[in-house]
Amino acid sequence: MHQSLSRFRAHIELLRPPLAAMDLAMPAAAALLAVYAVEGALPPLLPFIIAAIGAYCAITSSYVYNDCCDIDVDSIAMPDRPLPSAMLSKREAQLWSLFLFLVAGAVALYLNPESFAILIAATLLITIYSAWAKRNTPFSWIFVGLSFGLVPLGVWLAMEPAGLLKAGPGLHPAALILAAMIGITDWGFTNCDASRDVVGDKEKGIPTTPATFGISATAKMVAGFWVIGVVLSIALGLSANLGWLYLAVAGGAGGWLLLQNLDFVRHPTSVRGEQLFYQSANYRAVLFAAIIVDVLLRAELSQGAAL
């Protein structure tokens, strides 16, 4: 019984629970925003729920697969993780990743084949990153940003088909802004993550940007990505007709995060990079929560005015 519980916890740990708030809020926000921006209404409950769950499975599937490819590095930087500590075998983790991908694929096919096409593209990009790019180029983070930028776009298409494979009104500009915001800020997010693994990456000869060019140069680049991301967060609110609540949170939380980036530039260490990694995740969770609350409030007000 104790062993079964430990193995269950190991499977859950591979999903990276500290990032769960961000990873659940992003698809939920994208699903709500898609229908609200296009129709001025809320989505049907069942498609909304399964779209959010499917996207979460797609995101976490990539986490698990990445851990399968990084056992040697994690054995140095994070030896207590499920795979380096042998709580789970690599084969078990690969099957867990495949299961999560199949759930995501089934959801995407059910909701809209356009969404499934996006899922395949995102999966190919993140697989290239984990299996090849990370160990062969200091610019492997480009693949990560492109992949994760496609996630909210896939959710958007699941709720509001663009008309490429199913009848739809075309792609709303807010969908592209959201995808760009996630993709570009993920370049910063990923390089913060790499900054905390510099020792292990150097020992294993993995040419991440921090290991190749130094954490100081990486911190400046990360700050640039987040400046663009904060600007895009404001543009998203304006293009999707979100209200003052979202814009206030986007401005306030964005300003706070930029101050954290400035501190990372001033103190370019692995420890500060790790702190900014989790601060960035929390910022995203707050931003997505603001989208959810703003859309719900504005939809409620619109319904009340109609009555």
Buried (B, 14 or more C-beta within 10 A) or exposed (E): EEEEEEBEEBBEBBBBEEBBBBBBBBBBBBBBBBBBBBEEEBBEEEBBEBBBBBBBBBBBBBBBBBBBBBBEBBBBBBEEBBBBEEBBEEEBBBEBBEBBBEBBBBBBEBBBBBBBBBBEBBBEBBBBBBEEBBBEBBEBBBBBBBBBBBBBBBBBBBBBBBEEBEEBEEBBEBBBBBBBBBBBBBBBBBBBBBBBBBEBBBEBEBBBBBBBEEBBEBBEBBBBBBBBBBBBBBBBBEBBEBBEBBBEBBBEBBEBBBEBBEBBBEBBBBEBBBBBBBBBBBBBBBBBBBBBBBBEEBBEEEEEEEE
